């Protein structure tokens, strides 16, 4: 697997799986008529299945190697996790994720920081692994950065799905002493900082990288499908605060449109990275053309 250079930063994708969800299930306020003008180009980009009935979402992490650290942004689904409502995720035991990490030249011990853009189960799963019946941090030498505000809100929720991932993928990291509970405007150093992007979850953040005048941003789940570049008002079912999420999408695109910053999305079709160009009525996501 190849890597992408941004200044002196080396960026790699670590892929785990693909998720397919019916369009109306993921975007519950939309109709077939809403999708009709977009199906051809979304199918061509592989954002939809060939029939145009399902959204196709890569589930992946990004590794960014800076001059000081190896940083892993989000950790996908994980193994051995109790996810009874997710066929294919429930108690899975494959080695795809670890093989993907090895393919970019890294072992779990090499990771210095894990940055959790938010605490949904498909972004924290490999935070931990099951060892002798106990959940332990997968990355033994890493500090795990997560929002204190978001953790407090998730702990207070009565959402069974959120509770499962807290129990097996978040709280064991906190109890291990490897968690660093931060605010969503935290700066690690002059190359790495966070940008608040709330709405999808209460304190969701994007991760910004800069080196030698070149930049990249990992957007987490503030957008899920490139159709939202034209329709930022389309609510994804998991959005915590839909109006705020919509406003955040607009601000994010306004900030990064027609800049040299490489925009790295979690769930856009591969290669998942590129930039925003203005298009009548909104923006279009243009994919990175470098071979990686």
Phi, psi and omega per residue, in radians:
X1 nan 2.310 -3.084
X2 -1.506 2.888 -3.130
X3 -2.085 2.800 -3.134
X4 -1.997 2.214 3.106
X5 -1.608 2.354 3.013
X6 -2.274 1.805 -2.931
X7 1.050 -2.241 3.061
X8 -1.634 0.060 3.118
X9 -1.411 2.483 3.057
X10 -2.008 2.075 -3.059
X11 -1.950 2.327 3.141
X12 -2.344 2.574 2.992
X13 -1.654 2.443 3.066
X14 -2.100 1.825 -2.982
X15 -1.618 2.464 3.064
X16 -1.987 -0.902 -3.050
X17 -2.884 3.091 3.016
X18 -2.014 2.447 3.059
X19 -1.949 2.354 3.092
X20 -2.096 2.225 -3.088
X21 -2.353 2.333 3.058
X22 -0.942 2.422 -3.040
X23 -0.947 -0.779 -3.102
X24 -1.250 -0.384 3.071
X25 -1.316 -0.722 -3.084
X26 -1.358 -0.663 3.094
X27 -2.017 1.455 -2.903
X28 -1.202 -0.261 -3.140
X29 -1.595 -0.014 -3.072
X30 -1.669 2.763 3.097
X31 -2.104 2.978 3.064
X32 -1.022 -0.608 3.126
X33 -1.146 -0.593 3.094
X34 -1.124 -0.654 -3.079
X35 -1.412 -0.439 -2.980
X36 -0.906 -0.782 -3.104
X37 -1.203 -0.232 -2.997
X38 -1.930 -0.172 -2.962
X39 -1.079 -0.739 -3.056
X40 -1.065 -0.857 -3.090
X41 -1.280 -0.545 3.086
X42 -1.210 -0.645 3.053
X43 -1.137 -0.733 3.133
X44 -1.074 -0.624 3.120
X45 -1.434 -0.095 -3.093
X46 1.174 0.447 2.980
X47 -1.395 -0.382 3.034
X48 -2.117 2.739 3.028
X49 -1.187 2.894 -3.064
X50 -1.008 -0.460 3.122
X51 -1.452 -0.191 3.138
X52 1.300 0.369 -3.072
X53 -1.858 -0.284 -3.070
X54 -2.285 2.463 2.968
X55 -1.363 2.391 3.105
X56 -1.913 2.028 -3.021
X57 -2.060 1.983 2.955
X58 -1.108 2.506 3.001
X59 -2.006 2.007 -2.962
X60 -2.694 2.900 3.010
X61 -2.002 2.948 2.923
X62 -2.097 2.415 2.956
X63 -1.902 2.269 3.080
X64 -2.137 2.103 3.092
X65 -1.722 1.974 3.118
X66 -1.700 -3.055 3.113
X67 -1.222 -0.252 -3.080
X68 -2.060 -0.530 -2.904
X69 -2.481 2.754 2.874
X70 -1.787 2.045 -3.014
X71 -2.033 2.219 3.084
X72 -1.851 2.161 3.133
X73 -1.818 1.964 -3.124
X74 1.154 2.723 -2.970
X75 -2.364 0.430 2.914
X76 1.073 -2.539 -2.908
X77 -1.628 -0.785 3.134
X78 1.557 2.963 3.124
X79 -1.842 2.696 3.030
X80 1.134 0.279 -3.086
X81 -1.518 2.406 -3.134
X82 -1.407 1.698 -3.108
X83 -2.265 1.196 -2.996
X84 -1.069 -0.376 -3.135
X85 -1.583 0.070 -3.114
X86 -2.191 1.644 3.085
X87 -1.079 2.344 -3.102
X88 1.639 -0.377 3.069
X89 -1.741 -0.521 -2.974
X90 -1.140 2.011 3.056
X91 0.963 0.551 -3.125
X92 -1.229 2.721 -3.042
X93 -2.386 0.392 -3.077
X94 -1.377 2.902 -3.105
X95 -1.864 0.310 -3.044
X96 -1.010 -0.811 -3.050
X97 -1.130 -0.821 -3.125
X98 -1.170 -0.583 3.046
X99 -1.157 -0.658 3.102
X100 -1.143 -0.694 3.094
X101 -1.126 -0.758 3.120
X102 -1.108 -0.579 -3.111
X103 -1.147 -0.395 3.073
X104 -1.721 0.202 2.980
X105 1.529 0.392 -3.083
X106 -2.238 2.650 2.994
X107 -1.971 2.809 3.100
X108 -0.930 -0.598 -3.116
X109 -1.184 -0.290 -3.089
X110 -1.451 -0.227 -3.056
X111 -1.412 2.228 3.141
X112 -1.634 -0.631 -3.136
X113 -2.394 2.409 2.923
X114 -1.959 2.137 -3.134
X115 -1.896 2.066 -3.107
X116 -1.687 1.758 -3.120
X117 -1.033 -0.501 3.046
X118 -2.904 3.098 -2.924
X119 -1.926 0.420 3.039
X120 -1.219 2.682 -2.944
X121 -1.114 -0.444 3.127
X122 -1.544 0.224 3.097
X123 -2.207 -0.078 -3.116
X124 -2.213 0.040 -2.945
X125 -1.067 -0.725 3.133
X126 -1.511 0.173 2.961
X127 -0.955 -0.601 -3.067
X128 -2.303 2.855 3.019
X129 -2.383 2.759 -3.098
X130 -1.592 2.088 3.130
X131 -2.276 2.009 3.127
X132 0.908 0.736 3.072
X133 1.410 0.085 -3.134
X134 -2.135 2.551 3.053
X135 -1.522 2.138 3.138
X136 -2.230 2.696 3.129
X137 -1.017 2.317 3.130
X138 -1.229 -0.542 -3.043
X139 -1.929 1.615 -2.896
X140 -1.183 -0.384 -3.092
X141 -1.815 0.130 -3.019
X142 -1.691 2.579 2.821
X143 -1.586 2.341 3.126
X144 -1.778 2.018 3.139
X145 -1.646 2.162 3.097
X146 -2.540 2.678 -3.083
X147 -1.238 2.191 3.071
X148 -1.122 -0.731 3.137
X149 -1.037 -0.808 -3.119
X150 -1.158 -0.733 3.120
X151 -1.052 -0.763 3.136
X152 -1.084 -0.721 3.139
X153 -1.177 -0.760 -3.139
X154 -1.118 -0.661 3.134
X155 -1.138 -0.477 -3.119
X156 -1.527 -0.205 -3.105
X157 -1.301 2.708 3.048
X158 -1.907 0.843 -3.137
X159 -1.809 1.952 -3.081
X160 -0.997 -0.694 -3.125
X161 -1.127 -0.757 3.112
X162 -1.129 -0.644 -3.141
X163 -1.107 -0.697 -3.137
X164 -1.048 -0.822 -3.103
X165 -1.257 -0.546 3.033
X166 -1.083 -0.790 -3.061
X167 -1.139 -0.731 -3.019
X168 -1.780 -0.248 -2.998
X169 -2.219 -0.253 -3.081
X170 -2.060 -1.010 -3.072
X171 -1.068 -0.622 3.072
X172 -1.065 -0.545 3.090
X173 -1.220 -0.744 3.095
X174 -1.054 -0.810 -3.101
X175 -1.153 -0.449 3.132
X176 -1.307 -0.276 -3.065
X177 1.518 0.065 -3.114
X178 -1.587 -0.110 3.137
X179 -1.461 2.463 2.989
X180 -2.092 1.919 -3.064
X181 -1.518 2.083 -2.932
X182 -2.243 3.012 2.980
X183 -1.621 2.804 -3.024
X184 -1.381 0.123 3.008
X185 -2.007 0.405 -3.100
X186 -1.153 2.531 3.025
X187 -2.096 2.224 3.100
X188 -1.392 -0.819 3.089
X189 -2.850 -2.904 -3.072
X190 -1.326 -0.091 3.101
X191 -1.805 -0.322 -2.978
X192 -2.434 2.194 3.042
X193 -2.643 2.931 -3.116
X194 -1.824 2.655 3.052
X195 -2.217 2.163 3.136
X196 -1.082 2.265 3.102
X197 -2.408 1.092 -2.998
X198 -1.306 2.830 3.062
X199 2.326 -0.954 3.067
X200 -1.091 -0.749 2.932
X201 -2.312 2.963 -3.001
X202 -1.047 -0.615 -3.083
X203 -2.399 0.706 3.082
X204 -0.964 2.492 3.052
X205 -2.356 2.667 2.947
X206 -1.688 2.767 -3.132
X207 -2.015 2.171 -3.045
X208 -1.865 2.392 3.136
X209 -2.228 2.524 -3.123
X210 -2.532 2.384 3.093
X211 -2.731 2.169 3.065
X212 0.908 0.732 3.102
X213 1.413 -0.084 3.102
X214 -1.824 2.608 -3.054
X215 -2.438 2.833 3.038
X216 -2.543 2.706 3.058
X217 -2.428 2.313 3.060
X218 -1.747 2.057 -2.940
X219 -1.540 -0.048 -3.116
X220 1.014 -2.306 -3.078
X221 -1.930 0.465 3.114
X222 -1.203 -0.349 2.985
X223 -2.440 2.591 -3.122
X224 -2.030 -0.484 -3.015
X225 -2.460 2.447 -3.110
X226 -1.059 -0.294 3.071
X227 -1.104 -0.409 3.125
X228 -1.254 -0.215 3.013
X229 -1.151 -0.602 3.063
X230 -1.553 -0.487 -3.086
X231 -2.256 1.231 3.125
X232 -1.126 -0.261 3.121
X233 -1.362 -0.204 -3.132
X234 -1.208 2.122 -3.092
X235 -1.461 2.185 2.957
X236 -1.429 2.444 -3.070
X237 -0.919 -0.673 -3.108
X238 -1.321 -0.080 -3.070
X239 -1.063 2.268 -3.132
X240 -1.285 -0.783 -3.118
X241 -2.305 1.547 -3.005
X242 -0.983 -0.793 3.118
X243 -1.064 -0.713 3.115
X244 -1.173 -0.697 3.108
X245 -1.064 -0.730 3.114
X246 -1.100 -0.786 3.124
X247 -1.093 -0.700 3.112
X248 -1.102 -0.723 3.107
X249 -1.048 -0.785 3.141
X250 -1.074 -0.813 -3.121
X251 -1.106 -0.698 -3.140
X252 -1.091 -0.805 3.133
X253 -1.179 -0.691 3.082
X254 -1.048 -0.674 -3.106
X255 -1.184 -0.731 -2.963
X256 -1.845 -0.065 3.124
X257 -1.093 2.375 3.082
X258 0.940 0.672 2.981
X259 -2.000 3.014 3.103
X260 -1.546 0.041 3.136
X261 -1.232 2.227 3.085
X262 -1.347 2.060 -3.132
X263 -1.626 2.091 -3.077
X264 -1.945 1.920 -3.125
X265 -1.745 2.599 -3.103
X266 -1.333 -0.718 -2.930
X267 -2.009 0.068 3.050
X268 -1.246 2.739 3.136
X269 -0.999 2.625 3.106
X270 -1.032 2.401 0.219
X271 -1.487 0.088 2.972
X272 1.244 -0.055 -3.082
X273 -2.140 2.643 3.127
X274 2.912 -2.288 -3.116
X275 -2.819 3.046 -3.115
X276 -1.851 2.335 3.021
X277 -2.115 2.370 3.114
X278 -1.034 2.440 3.063
X279 -2.433 2.626 -3.080
X280 -0.897 2.118 3.128
X281 1.556 -0.029 -3.134
X282 2.916 -2.349 -3.102
X283 -2.353 2.833 2.994
X284 -2.171 2.424 3.081
X285 -1.510 2.140 3.112
X286 -1.861 2.227 -2.990
X287 -1.423 2.539 3.096
X288 -1.027 2.348 -3.065
X289 -1.679 -0.090 3.109
X290 -1.243 2.519 -3.067
X291 -1.436 1.723 3.076
X292 -2.618 nan nan
